[in-house]
């Protein structure tokens, strides 16, 4: 892997600034991070925005549409949503928006917990041009062309790396 010179803290600051000017912050939003990279980004955003309600985390492994292809992920952890989902304004956080399939799986899981009033999608990085589903982020830290596979590592420090093709084939 080759680490990119991306200041993740600066991107989180930018996202926080954009969110502070959105109406959702006037509606007592709840935040959910998608495990694992989205959880790390959400932890930083949750603290920066000083949200009162605890951060929720979801693991979308069982909601993936490629589950039969990739098999059971041995590190699956339970989702933790410590508040009622019904009628809540939710900020859903992921690290990299690529095909849209992870976000679709996350929304399916959220709706299994209840019916939110709204979902605002926030992503640290948006890999433009590779969407397979009609999903787009409401707030992004940075757009990157789709020609490379990215990996966010963390939680401290949060870094972004390019995954070499040989590493990607082994995964």
C-alpha positions, 0 to 999 in steps of 0.5 A: 500500500502507498499512503497518500498525502491527504490530511484526514483531520482537515477533511473532517474539519471541512465536513464539520463546517459544512454540516454546521451550516445544514438544517439537520443540526437544528433537528437533534440529529443522531449519528451512525458510523459504518464499521470500520472506516466510517466508524472512525470518521464518525467518532471524529465528527461526533466529537467535533460537532459535540452531538449529545446522543451517543454515536451508533455503529452498524456492521453491514456484513450480513446486508451485503449483496455480495455476501454469497461471493465473499463468504462470512467475514470472521470479524463481524461485530454486532451493530449498536444503535443505542436510541430509537431510529423511528422519526430521527434525523440521522447522519450516516457516515462512511469512509469511502463512497465507491459503488454505493452498495455499502450505503444501500446495505447500511440503509437496509439495516437502519430500516430494520431498526425503524423508520428515520425521518431523514438520512444525510449521507456523509463520506470522507472520500467519494470515488467519482465515476464508479457508482453502480447504484444511484446513491450520492453523498450529501457532504463529502470531504474530497472527491477522487477519481475512481481509477485506484482502490483506497483504504482508510486506516485508523483509528489514530491516526486516520490515513488514506492509502492506495491498495496495490493491485496485487494486494487487492487480488489477495484480499 
